[in-house]
Amino acid sequence: MEVYLDNNSTTKLDDKIAIDYINDTKTFGNINVIYKHGIEARAKLNEAYDKLYSSLNASDEDDIIITSSTTEGNNTVIKTFLSRFLRDGSKSQIISTVAEHSSVKSPLAYCRQFGMEVIYLATDQHGQISTDELRLAITDKTALVSVLFASNETGAVQPIKEIASICQDARVPFHTDGAQAVGKIKIDMSELGVDYFTCSAHKFHGPKGVGFLYVKKDVPYEPLIHGAKNVMGGKRGGSLYNNGAFALGSVVQEANSDMHIAYIKNHIGALRDRLEEAILMLPDTKSYVPKNKRLYNIVVASFRGIEGEAMLWDMDQNGIYISTGSSCSSEELEASAVVEALGEKTEIANATVMFALSKFTTKEEIDYVIEKLQTIVPRIREISMTYAKQKAFSVKL
């Protein structure tokens, strides 16, 4: 049996979406030209946009920009404020968190090179920031607040509506990276109150290479990619990825439906709990972030005395595919800074692995994983040089 449990990294393309995606390669026309093929492409794009605006409950006055990825969207938002800083220098500070993905931290580091101040708010043992600390951090120099909706490493969910309200009161634009939220949490743009929202389709069973950036009406915006103004109103240059955009509309509609969210919460949440309970029955193991503050699909666990990479190797040999640390940087063999931010010691954080389920995960697969863990964990510990001398966990459950 093969069991794929790295779904916070990337997901299997939904078969229904895949069929339409392949068929839509035939709709190849230029959306800006009024001949047959262009008109056909424009009609399908309008249909995709209707699905996006309707399923996300976005206002017609807001912009939804088709991008290549969450990374592109995050860079677009952050560099909008770098551009404004370089022009007038009036707003020199960006506030973010230690739990951010590298696609936020990297452009923030870039902003620092030009003299901008970046403040990283700490997270508590539950992976959440203090909204009181956020209020105190905001000044008249604050250009932007950027807070990850849900962590790809721990599943910790931030109080986004409360953060949005704080930013609105302070008249500071607010961005959230929602890559892990779509398909797991109901997204309603009219209720969230965010100014910018970014995501990628491949995180919720769509194709790679396409995502969207939501931009609320009248907030600052500077294109990251300049080009022809007849493409998305000049907000992003380059030829449209036609069948990717069409698939994006369909997969967001499916992933953000009430039926899908209920299935993830109830059925997949129950499978997640089944796996987590079995893991915690093993000696010297622990999980992170309380269930009521975490995504329904993820278990983040440490196995004392077992390096994360050793666990990945043995699981792979048994056809089970998981990840360690950040799902985008597992080759770096470094302890998870996000797990360390929960209060865990470096050597334990380095032994942390993620089990991320999807809507396709079955009970039979979870039972298979549980069965294999019963032999894999003792086997690795038997040959481990660190298990006997490694100290206990830093963070109490």
C-alpha positions in Angstrom: 0.0 0.0 0.0 1.1 3.6 -0.7 -0.1 6.4 1.6 0.5 10.0 0.7 0.5 12.3 3.8 2.4 15.3 2.6 -0.7 17.3 1.6 0.4 20.6 3.2 3.2 20.6 0.7 1.3 19.7 -2.4 -1.8 17.7 -3.3 -3.0 15.2 -5.9 -4.8 16.8 -8.8 -8.5 16.0 -8.5 -9.5 13.6 -11.3 -12.5 15.7 -12.2 -10.4 18.9 -12.4 -7.7 17.0 -14.3 -10.2 15.9 -17.1 -11.4 19.5 -17.5 -7.9 20.9 -17.3 -6.7 18.7 -20.2 -9.8 19.4 -22.3 -9.4 23.1 -21.7 -5.9 23.1 -23.4 -8.0 23.2 -26.6 -9.2 26.7 -25.5 -6.0 28.4 -26.3 -7.0 31.7 -27.8 -5.8 35.1 -26.7 -8.5 36.5 -24.3 -7.9 40.0 -25.6 -8.6 39.4 -29.3 -12.1 39.4 -30.7 -12.0 36.4 -33.0 -13.6 33.1 -32.4 -10.8 31.5 -30.3 -10.3 34.7 -28.3 -14.0 35.0 -27.6 -14.2 31.4 -26.5 -11.2 31.9 -24.1 -12.7 35.1 -22.7 -16.0 33.4 -22.0 -14.4 30.6 -20.1 -12.3 33.1 -18.1 -15.4 35.0 -17.2 -17.0 31.8 -16.0 -13.9 31.1 -13.9 -14.0 34.5 -12.4 -17.7 34.2 -11.6 -16.9 31.0 -9.7 -14.1 32.7 -7.8 -16.1 35.8 -6.8 -19.2 33.8 -5.9 -17.5 31.0 -3.9 -15.3 33.5 -2.0 -18.1 36.0 -1.5 -15.9 38.8 -2.8 -17.3 42.2 -3.8 -17.3 43.0 -7.5 -15.3 46.1 -6.7 -12.4 44.0 -5.3 -9.8 42.5 -7.5 -8.9 38.9 -7.8 -5.7 38.6 -9.8 -4.6 35.3 -11.3 -1.0 34.5 -10.3 1.5 31.7 -10.7 1.6 30.9 -7.0 1.2 32.1 -3.4 4.9 33.1 -3.6 4.2 35.5 -6.4 1.2 37.0 -4.6 3.2 37.4 -1.3 6.0 39.1 -3.2 3.6 41.4 -5.0 1.9 42.6 -1.8 5.2 43.1 0.2 7.0 44.8 -2.6 4.1 47.1 -3.1 5.0 48.7 0.2 8.7 48.6 -0.5 8.0 50.6 -3.7 6.0 53.1 -1.7 8.8 53.4 0.9 11.4 54.0 -1.8 9.3 56.7 -3.3 8.5 58.7 -0.2 9.9 57.0 2.9 6.9 57.8 5.0 5.9 54.2 6.0 9.1 52.3 6.9 7.8 49.3 9.0 6.3 45.9 8.2 5.0 43.7 11.0 4.9 39.9 10.5 5.4 36.7 12.5 8.1 34.1 13.2 5.8 31.5 11.8 5.7 32.8 8.3 6.6 30.8 5.2 9.8 31.6 3.4 7.8 33.2 0.6 7.0 36.0 3.1 10.3 36.0 5.1 12.5 36.2 2.0 10.9 39.4 0.5 10.8 40.9 4.0 14.6 40.3 4.2 14.9 42.0 0.8 13.0 45.0 2.1 15.4 45.3 5.0 18.3 45.7 2.5 16.7 49.0 1.5 16.2 50.3 5.0 12.8 49.1 6.0 12.2 47.8 9.5 10.7 44.4 9.9 9.2 43.2 13.2 8.6 39.5 13.8 6.0 38.8 16.4 6.6 35.7 18.5 4.1 32.8 18.8 3.1 31.1 22.0 3.1 27.4 22.8 0.0 27.0 20.7 1.5 28.7 17.6 -0.5 31.8 17.9 0.5 35.5 18.1 -0.6 37.8 20.9 -3.1 40.3 19.5 -2.1 42.7 22.3 1.5 42.6 21.2 0.3 43.3 17.7 -1.6 46.4 18.9 1.5 47.7 20.7 3.7 47.0 17.7 1.7 49.1 15.3 2.8 52.8 14.9 2.3 55.6 12.5 5.3 54.1 10.6 3.6 50.8 10.0 3.1 50.2 6.3 1.7 46.6 6.4 0.9 43.8 8.7 1.3 40.3 7.2 0.2 37.2 9.2 0.1 33.6 8.0 -3.5 32.3 8.1 -2.5 28.8 9.0 0.9 27.3 9.5 2.1 24.8 6.9 4.4 23.3 9.6 2.2 23.1 12.7 -1.3 23.7 11.4 -1.8 26.5 13.9 -4.6 28.9 12.9 -4.3 32.6 13.6 -7.3 34.7 14.7 -7.5 36.4 11.3 -10.7 38.3 11.8 -9.5 39.8 15.1 -6.2 40.8 13.5 -8.0 42.3 10.5 -10.2 44.3 12.9 -7.1 45.6 14.7 -5.5 46.7 11.5 -8.7 48.4 10.3 -8.9 50.4 13.5 -5.3 51.4 13.0 -5.8 52.1 9.3 -3.0 49.7 8.4 -3.3 47.3 5.4 -3.5 43.7 6.3 -2.2 40.7 4.3 -2.6 37.0 5.0 -1.0 34.1 3.2 -4.0 31.7 2.9 -2.2 28.9 1.1 -3.1 26.3 3.9 -6.5 27.7 4.7 -8.4 27.2 1.4 -10.1 23.8 1.4 -9.8 23.4 5.2 -11.4 26.6 6.5 -14.4 28.4 5.0 -13.1 31.6 3.3 -15.6 34.5 3.1 -13.8 37.7 2.0 -16.7 39.9 3.1 -16.4 38.5 6.6 -12.7 38.1 7.0 -11.9 41.8 6.6 -8.5 41.2 5.0 -7.0 43.6 2.4 -4.9 41.0 0.7 -5.2 37.2 0.5 -2.9 34.8 -1.4 -3.1 31.1 -2.3 -2.0 28.4 -4.7 -4.4 25.9 -6.4 -2.0 22.9 -5.9 -2.6 23.1 -2.1 -6.2 22.0 -2.6 -6.2 19.6 -5.5 -5.7 22.0 -8.3 -2.9 22.3 -10.8 0.6 23.7 -10.0 1.5 27.0 -11.5 -1.7 29.0 -10.7 -3.1 30.8 -7.8 -4.8 34.0 -6.9 -4.2 37.3 -5.1 -7.2 39.0 -3.6 -6.9 42.8 -3.4 -9.6 44.8 -1.6 -10.9 47.9 -3.3 -8.8 51.1 -2.9 -5.8 49.5 -1.0 -2.3 50.1 -2.3 -1.2 48.0 -5.2 1.9 47.9 -7.4 2.3 45.2 -10.1 5.2 42.9 -9.6 5.2 41.9 -13.2 4.7 44.8 -15.6 3.5 44.2 -19.1 0.5 44.8 -21.4 -2.3 46.7 -19.6 -5.0 44.8 -21.4 -4.2 41.7 -19.3 -6.0 41.8 -15.9 -6.3 45.6 -16.2 -2.5 46.0 -16.0 -2.3 44.5 -12.6 -0.2 41.6 -13.8 1.6 41.4 -17.1 2.1 38.3 -19.2 -0.1 35.9 -21.2 -2.8 34.3 -19.2 -2.4 30.6 -18.2 -5.8 29.8 -19.7 -6.5 26.2 -18.6 -4.9 26.9 -15.3 -7.2 29.9 -14.7 -10.2 27.9 -15.7 -9.2 25.0 -13.3 -8.6 27.5 -10.5 -12.2 28.7 -10.6 -13.5 25.2 -10.4 -11.2 23.9 -7.7 -11.8 26.9 -5.5 -15.6 26.5 -5.9 -15.2 22.8 -4.8 -12.7 23.4 -2.0 -14.6 26.3 -0.5 -18.0 24.7 -0.6 -19.9 24.1 2.6 -20.1 20.3 1.8 -16.3 20.0 1.4 -15.4 22.0 4.5 -17.9 19.9 6.6 -16.2 16.7 5.2 -12.8 17.9 6.1 -13.9 19.0 9.6 -15.8 15.8 10.4 -14.5 12.9 8.4 -10.9 13.9 7.9 -10.7 15.4 11.3 -11.7 12.1 12.8 -9.1 10.2 10.8 -6.5 12.8 12.0 -7.6 12.2 15.6 -7.3 8.4 15.1 -3.7 8.8 13.9 -2.7 11.2 16.6 -4.1 9.1 19.4 -2.1 6.1 18.1 1.1 8.1 17.8 0.7 9.4 21.4 0.2 5.8 22.6 3.9 5.2 21.6 6.4 5.9 24.4 8.2 9.3 24.3 6.1 11.0 21.6 4.2 14.2 21.6 2.1 16.3 19.2 1.9 20.1 19.0 -0.9 22.8 19.0 -4.3 22.0 20.5 -6.8 20.5 18.1 -9.2 23.4 18.5 -6.4 25.8 17.3 -5.1 23.6 14.5 -6.2 22.6 10.9 -8.3 19.5 10.8 -6.0 17.6 8.5 -2.6 17.7 10.3 -0.6 15.9 13.0 2.8 17.3 13.9 4.6 14.9 16.1 8.1 14.4 17.6 9.5 11.0 18.4 12.2 11.4 21.0 15.6 10.1 19.8 14.5 9.8 16.2 15.8 12.3 13.6 13.1 13.5 11.2 15.0 12.3 8.2 15.4 8.8 9.7 11.7 8.6 10.1 11.1 9.8 6.6 13.5 7.2 5.2 11.8 4.3 7.0 8.3 5.5 6.2 9.2 5.8 2.6 10.5 2.3 2.5 7.0 1.2 3.6 5.2 3.3 1.0 4.3 6.1 3.4 5.1 9.7 2.4 5.4 12.4 5.0 7.6 15.4 5.5 9.8 17.1 8.1 9.9 20.8 9.1 8.8 23.2 6.4 7.2 21.3 3.5 9.2 23.5 1.1 12.6 23.0 2.7 12.9 19.4 3.9 16.3 19.0 2.1 17.9 21.6 4.4 18.1 19.1 7.4 17.6 22.0 9.9 15.4 22.1 12.9 12.0 23.7 12.3 12.2 27.3 13.5 8.4 27.3 13.7 8.4 24.3 16.1 11.3 25.9 18.1 9.1 29.0 18.4 6.5 26.9 20.3 9.2 26.5 23.0 10.7 23.2 21.9 14.5 22.5 22.1 16.4 22.3 18.8 17.2 18.6 19.0 13.5 17.8 19.5 12.4 20.2 16.8 14.7 18.4 14.5 12.8 15.1 15.3 9.5 16.6 14.3 7.5 15.2 11.3 4.2 16.2 9.7 1.3 13.9 8.7 -1.0 16.0 6.5 -4.2 14.3 5.3 -6.4 15.2 2.4 -10.0 14.6 1.3 -8.7 11.5 -0.5 -7.2 9.9 2.7 -9.0 6.7 3.8 -9.4 4.9 7.1 -7.5 1.9 5.6 -4.6 4.1 4.8 -4.5 5.6 8.4 -4.7 2.1 9.9 -1.8 1.0 7.7 0.3 3.9 8.9 -0.6 3.2 12.5 0.5 -0.5 12.0 3.8 0.5 10.5 4.6 3.0 13.2 4.4 0.2 15.8 7.5 -1.4 14.2 9.3 1.6 12.6 9.6 3.6 15.9 11.1 0.8 18.0 13.5 -0.2 15.2 15.0 3.3 14.7 15.3 3.8 18.5 17.1 0.5 18.8 19.9 1.9 16.6 19.7 5.5 17.7 22.7 7.0 19.4 20.7 9.9 20.9 17.5 8.2 22.3 19.0 7.1 25.6 20.7 10.4 26.3 18.3 12.9 24.8 16.4 15.0 27.4 12.6 15.1 27.6 10.5 17.5 25.7 10.5 21.2 26.5 6.9 21.9 25.9 4.2 20.3 28.1 1.0 19.1 26.5 
